[in-house]
Amino acid sequence: REIRTLSIELDDVDDFFTAIGRDESAQAFPTRVEHNVNRYISLFAEAADKLMPKASPDCVVEGDVYDVLSQQRELKAAVALEQHKPAELPASLMRRYDIYLVPRVKMALTKLREVSGQHIGRLVQLKGVITHVTDVKPLA
């Protein structure tokens, strides 16, 4: 509840695989992460979920919006199970943290105008100044 982000630095991942000195495919792991970000974020999230301790019942913490949403989702899942409908909740909805990948220092900067379809799903490092921020509007 204290930390809401899990930052994974790819320089540290690179150093780890270099230190264990296995074959070249293991040392290419950070590159594979950079080329398939969504898949590896889901794998890191699954690993973090398994390592995350469960909330103890004797720990009294003031509830927040997340707690209310979680309880409602669990109630809906219980009702669906009673009606013999599949109601498994995605783990991403029950997660209290976000996962961020920190790019390697030696990763090349990409100009915003050069970002194209080939970069979809890949880790891209940009440099720029944010001049205007707006809310995201849902599609109809």
LINJO-V197534 format. One record per helix or strand of 3 or more residues. SS is the DSSP state (@ for helix, = for strand). FROM is the first residue (numbers start at 1). LEN is the number of residues. If there is no record, write none. Layout:
BEGIN
SS&FROM&LEN  SS&FROM&LEN
END
This chain:
BEGIN
=&5&5  @&10&11  @&24&4  @&29&7  @&37&15  @&65&18  @&91&4  =&98&5  @&112&3  @&117&3
END
